[in-house]
Structure formats: C-alpha cells, structure tokens
C-alpha cells in the first residue's frame, strides 16, 4: 500500500514507530525509517531543524512523499494508533496519520 505523507506526518510517524520487536519487524522498521526520513536535499530545502526541542521547518515549503508500506507494517501502525486513541493519548498532529492508516470512524 502506498501512502502520501506530509512533513508533519513523516515526523509523527518517526516518533511512534516501535523501538523494539522481533527480527522481521525490526528489518521492516529500518526500511520504513529510511523511506520516511528526510534526505539532505529535503532538509536543506525545507530548512528542517531542531530548536529548543521542537522540530521546525519553513511552512512555505512542502516535502510530501509517497511511501510504500507493507501489510504487516500497516497493521502494526494501525494497532499503535488505535491503542493511543483508546488511551486518550492521540495528539492533534496525529489525526491525519490516523485517518490515513486506520481510517475515519463514521460517528
């Protein structure tokens, strides 16, 4: 499955990826991190930087990226986002990522 991810979605996704797991999962995570990461060219173009513990970039610039995500990884991320939602820990900057991976609840 391919997903188009914005700058903030890429940053948020990096932050919620599991830090541990089995060998297969960790290999898939490494590939996904490389895909959603920012190249040196992107970093310079969008002026991506860290200031006082916050990630910032030029809001006039975009760096949307099509990312290939396998079914296993999508299911793992779905589980993470659903868990955050059920625990009331979903942040506002996670909403569009949630909609893209989990879907929108018709409530």
GIVENPE-V25847 format. One record per run of one state. SS is the DSSP state (H for helix, E for strand, L for the rest). FROM is the first residue (numbers start at 1). TO is the last residue. If there is no record, write none. Layout:
[[SS,FROM,TO] [SS,FROM,TO]]
//
This chain:
[[L,1,1] [E,2,5] [L,6,6] [H,7,16] [L,17,22] [H,23,36] [L,37,39] [H,40,46] [L,47,48] [E,49,51] [L,52,53] [E,54,56] [L,57,64] [E,65,68] [L,69,70] [H,71,86] [L,87,91] [H,92,101] [L,102,107]]
//
